[in-house]
Amino acid sequence: MRRQLSKVCFSANTQIHSLRRLVHTSARCSSVITLPLHIVHDAYSGPSTTAASQRSSRDIIQKEKLFALMEVLSRETWSYARVWSCYVDFMNNAECDDLPLEVHRTVLRRCVPGAYTLRTWTARRMQAGQTPRIPHHFEARLKTVMRNIRATGADATLDDYHVVLHQFAAVGHYTGAIQVLTELTHVCKLNPESKTFGLCLKAIAHRLSLPIYKVQRADMLADASKLCRKLLKEMSARDMPLTSFNLDLVMRILKEVLDQEGFYQLMKLGYGIDLDYPDHPPLQGSSMLSPFSTAALNTTLDMLGRLGNVAKLVQTFEVLTQPLPPQASQHYSQEFDDEDDFGIANPASTEPHQTPYARPNTTSYNILLKHISRAGHATFARHYLYQAVRLDRSVDRLLRSQLYRDSHGTLAPHFSLNRGTIIPVFGEANRDKNMELMRWVGWVTRQTIRRKKNDIAWYSELRDSLPPPSPSEPPSSRSPSCPPPDVSTALEVDLDTPSAPPELPPPEKTFNVNLHLNILQKNLDELVTWYDNHYQVALSRATQRVKERLGRRVWAGKSIYLLSKNARLIVPRNAWTRMVNFKQGKTSFSGEHSGRIMRNGWVAGYKGLRAPRPQPLQFFDPSSMS
């Protein structure tokens, strides 16, 4: 009897230890235990006991895996890799029905990185030339969870599909977004909302903003245009209004594909703006107009600039940023005869019309100056750069006066002069060798650098003198050290915006002194680096080229124009050498220069003068005159 009992204890002990190894990976703590009588009795029950023990062990494993999964999901900050690992471990030891439906849906939202993180990571890789082989790195996870949700016998909701569309829109996976839209409408028989179409449009627009290979660009633009028109037709068939957010996305897509006709027509129907006559109401308008935002203004300017129509670009910028008062509509009317070209129209026949307008920001001026400079209009470029300089000062003075009255309720500034505003004008001057404009751009840069330094000093003192905000007051805006908000949260507001203009304007960002100082310091560093490393070198090179070109005329005995004399004169070689301040080259018999010649060809100690070669040096050397 003792031998049989010892055998039973040994077999039961072995089963317990094997079960522990399945549940835990730690080392064994004991080798002998005391068994209850019911376990000893169950050891004689035969094969049915083995199946029961296996079921109990499986139940214990499921409980352990479920506890680990729920513990990860209950944390406020979670790791998407840990969530997915725990989810896979549980599903490998259980069926889909063993997990509640809400847990599946929670895993769907937490098994992948956030939309903002994924968007930044994908854009950074593509800009570095590391294009991913698959559009979405975690698409297989999303498919697996959605398949498990359907395996439970429940149907995926529209919010579940919106989570997937948020992920696809963050990386520009527009083909997957269209497939998801097709599945939820034709397979699941769900009714899409404006937000659903907005996420699909966002995926298309974001993909067009990412780098594209030249061999794929034509096909991708054609696909984007076709899919955009398909979505618009489906929205029209469902009698779904075009919200402000969706309208902005469609405008961006039409801008990228350069669909001029569709862009002009959508401006009339969506914003009530006729780009051919921007200060007149369109003949064919819509009763449901969306508010014209600064983002829409920037998209319009970029579209007109890409089309190359500088006159219409300038006209649109002036009208849509500085609109005429509503009373001005009485001065033009359609009731004029062909012979009447003066007078005031009948006020009763002309309704007051307020042209939609938006406040320009830094991007607006950067886009405007970029396209004007590329078109070669130096006069317009100089004018709008000067206007941007004055606007920068007026915005800063207004901000300081508001901070003096209310230091915690001041709105954030909308404009700040930066490197992107100055470089286009300098590029135009450099291409045309317009030395006057080039030197003026240098003066503007130096003044901007000096003012940025003064602004940083003033706002640094303001930051030290400001009292801390009271706990009852909301924070002015997120500090730069805080992580940016999730894009999916922001899109919840934008995509659900009604098509009609809201009664209250959207809340604007309030001033944050720390963020403002970071922006000023960044702009200052960029300006100083560009001025030292690019502007001075380019100015010296252009000055030298002009001197050489005019010097060749002087040495050939031809006349040159002198501004001081306001006439074309023949200048002697000695006078020209002194006039342009040429350094007399000291040559030896070997033809080497006495100064140290750097690797890039410049002479050390003579900033802006190339190392003279033997032939040009003899050409410009006064000792060679005969």
Secondary structure by P-SEA (a helix, b strand, c coil): caaaaaaaaaaaaaaaaaaaaacccccccccbbbbcaaaaaaccccaaaaaaaaaaaaaaaaaaaaaaaaaaaacccccaaaaaaaaaaaaaacccccccaaaaaaaaacccccaaaaaaaaaaaaaacccccccccaaaaaaaaaaaaaaacccccaaaaaaaaaaaaaacaaaaaaaaaaaaaccccccccaaaaaaaaaaaaaaaaccccccaaaaaaaaaaaaaaaaaaaaaaacccccaaaaaaaaaaaaaacaaaaaaaaaaaacccccccccccccccccccccccaaaaaaaaaaaaaacaaaaaaaaaaaaaccccccccccccccccccccccccccccccccccbbbbbcaaaaaaaaaaaaaaccaaaaaaaaaaaaaaaaaaaaaaaaaaaaccccbbbbcccccccccaaaaaaaaaacaaaaaaaaaaaaaaaaaaaaaaaaaaaaaaaacccccccccccccccccccccaaaaaaaaaaccccccccccccccccaaaaaaaaaaaaaaaaaaaaccaaaaaaaaaaaaaaaaaaaaaabbbbbbccccccccccaaaaaaaacccccccccccccccccccccccccccccccccaaaaaaacccccc
